[in-house]
């Protein structure tokens, strides 16, 4: 697994998916975790919720490792995905030095974080266009992460989607994954924050 910043191999990768309840963060973390297990990696997946099931704060975490995971809690995530302003304000700054923050540039006004690469992408808009629903932004994010950090092979993600989703949702989410992969592979200025100015 290459480091998000340097591309050098790392044995442990910590990923935090954060946003609001109802954005499918737990589902995305489960799909990622199952894909990693299928490739033979050690995995820990956890989630937390705010007081409201939908609309409240939500956070899901995945640790991937090529070795036995002896400490099953995130210390300082290598990658943080933020799908809400509250998530960015809470979690972006605790991403490890040299790490990556991927955020929805339509929902988040990003501020610089020392030592962290910020990447803003219109995740919700891309999901709406590709899958017909903004709820597929979580899967768009997984596709983008695969191109930036290669946490698991594309084939494993695709198989995990097939296992986890009912047929009525599968094709839309496969389309969301494809648009995420295509977006992530486009040339992008290294270290670009793609920030909207704060009001």
C-alpha positions in Angstrom: 0.0 0.0 0.0 1.7 3.2 -1.1 1.7 6.3 1.2 -0.8 8.9 0.1 2.0 11.5 0.0 5.2 9.8 -1.2 4.0 6.7 -2.9 6.4 4.6 -0.8 5.0 1.3 0.5 3.5 1.3 4.0 2.4 -1.7 6.1 -0.4 0.1 7.8 -2.9 2.6 6.3 -5.5 4.4 8.5 -8.5 5.9 6.7 -11.3 8.0 8.3 -14.6 8.6 6.4 -16.5 11.5 8.0 -19.7 13.4 7.3 -23.3 13.3 8.3 -25.6 10.4 9.0 -27.3 9.2 5.9 -24.3 9.8 3.6 -23.4 6.1 3.5 -20.1 6.4 5.3 -20.5 3.1 7.2 -21.4 1.3 4.0 -18.4 2.7 2.2 -16.1 1.7 5.0 -17.6 -1.8 5.0 -17.1 -2.2 1.3 -13.5 -1.0 1.6 -12.8 -3.3 4.5 -14.4 -6.4 2.8 -12.3 -5.7 -0.3 -9.2 -5.5 1.7 -10.0 -8.8 3.5 -10.5 -10.5 0.1 -7.0 -9.5 -0.9 -5.5 -11.1 2.3 -4.9 -7.9 4.4 -5.6 -7.5 8.1 -8.5 -5.1 8.6 -10.2 -3.3 11.5 -13.4 -1.4 10.7 -15.3 0.8 13.3 -18.0 3.5 13.2 -19.5 6.2 15.4 -22.7 8.2 15.2 -24.0 11.5 16.5 -27.3 11.7 18.5 -29.4 11.6 15.3 -29.3 8.6 13.0 -29.7 10.8 9.9 -28.2 14.2 9.7 -26.1 14.0 12.8 -22.3 13.5 12.8 -21.1 10.2 11.5 -17.6 8.7 11.2 -16.3 5.4 10.0 -12.7 4.2 10.3 -10.8 1.5 8.5 -7.3 0.3 9.3 -5.6 -1.8 6.6 -2.3 -3.6 7.3 -0.1 -6.2 5.7 0.7 -7.4 9.3 -1.3 -8.3 12.4 -3.0 -5.2 13.8 -1.9 -5.0 17.4 -3.5 -1.6 18.1 -7.0 -1.5 16.6 -7.6 2.3 16.9 -6.7 5.2 14.6 -3.8 7.1 15.9 -3.5 9.7 13.2 -5.2 8.9 9.9 -3.2 8.8 6.7 -6.4 9.7 4.8 -9.5 11.7 5.9 -12.6 12.0 3.7 -14.9 14.9 4.7 -18.4 15.1 3.3 -19.6 17.9 5.5 -18.3 21.2 7.0 -18.5 19.8 10.5 -16.5 16.8 9.5 -13.8 18.9 8.0 -13.6 21.3 10.9 -13.4 18.3 13.3 -11.1 15.8 11.6 -9.0 17.5 8.9 -6.5 18.9 11.3 -5.8 15.5 13.0 -4.8 13.9 9.7 -1.1 12.9 10.0 1.6 15.1 8.7 2.1 14.2 5.0 -1.4 12.7 4.8 -4.4 13.4 2.5 -7.7 15.1 3.1 -10.3 14.5 0.4 -13.4 16.7 0.7 -16.5 17.6 -1.1 -15.8 21.1 -2.4 -19.5 21.9 -2.8 -20.2 21.2 0.9 -17.0 22.3 2.5 -15.2 25.6 2.8 -11.7 24.3 3.3 -9.0 26.0 5.3 -5.3 25.1 5.0 -4.0 22.4 7.2 -0.3 22.4 8.0 1.6 19.5 6.4 -1.5 17.9 4.9 -2.5 17.7 1.2 -6.1 18.9 0.6 -8.0 17.8 -2.4 -11.4 19.2 -3.2 -13.7 17.4 -5.6 -17.5 17.9 -6.2 -18.3 14.4 -4.9 -22.0 15.0 -4.5 -22.4 16.5 -7.9 -20.4 13.7 -9.6 -22.6 11.1 -7.8 -25.8 12.8 -9.0 -24.6 12.9 -12.6 -23.2 9.3 -12.6 -25.6 7.4 -10.4 -28.7 9.7 -10.3 -28.4 10.2 -6.5 -26.2 12.3 -4.3 -26.1 9.4 -1.9 -23.5 7.7 -4.1 -20.9 10.3 -3.2 -19.4 7.8 -0.7 -18.6 5.4 -3.6 -17.2 8.2 -5.8 -14.8 9.0 -2.9 -13.7 5.3 -2.8 -12.9 5.4 -6.5 -10.8 8.6 -6.1 -9.0 7.1 -3.1 -8.1 4.0 -5.1 -6.2 6.2 -7.6 -4.4 8.3 -4.9 -3.5 5.7 -2.4 -4.4 2.3 -3.8 -5.8 0.9 -0.6 -7.2 -2.1 -2.5 -7.3 -3.1 -6.1 -10.2 -1.9 -8.3 -11.3 -5.5 -8.9 -11.7 -6.1 -5.1 -13.8 -3.0 -4.7 -16.0 -4.0 -7.5 -16.5 -7.5 -6.1 -17.3 -6.0 -2.7 -20.0 -3.8 -4.2 -21.5 -6.9 -5.9 -21.5 -8.7 -2.6 -22.8 -5.9 -0.4 -25.4 -4.1 -2.6 -28.8 -5.4 -3.9 -29.3 -5.5 -7.6 -31.5 -2.4 -7.7 -28.6 -0.3 -6.3 -25.7 -2.1 -7.9 -25.4 -0.5 -11.3 -25.8 3.1 -10.0 -23.0 2.5 -7.5 -20.8 0.8 -10.1 -21.2 4.0 -12.2 -20.3 6.1 -9.2 -17.1 4.0 -8.7 -16.2 4.5 -12.3 -16.6 8.2 -12.2 -14.5 8.3 -9.1 -11.7 6.4 -10.8 -11.9 8.6 -13.8 -11.8 11.8 -11.7 -8.9 10.6 -9.6 -6.8 9.7 -12.7 -7.1 13.2 -14.2 -4.0 15.4 -13.9 -4.1 17.5 -10.8 -1.7 20.0 -9.4 0.3 18.3 -6.7 -0.7 19.5 -3.3 -3.6 21.5 -4.7 -6.2 22.4 -2.2 -9.0 23.4 -4.6 -10.4 25.6 -1.9 -13.3 28.0 -2.1 -12.4 31.2 -0.2 -13.8 31.4 3.3 -16.6 34.0 3.6 
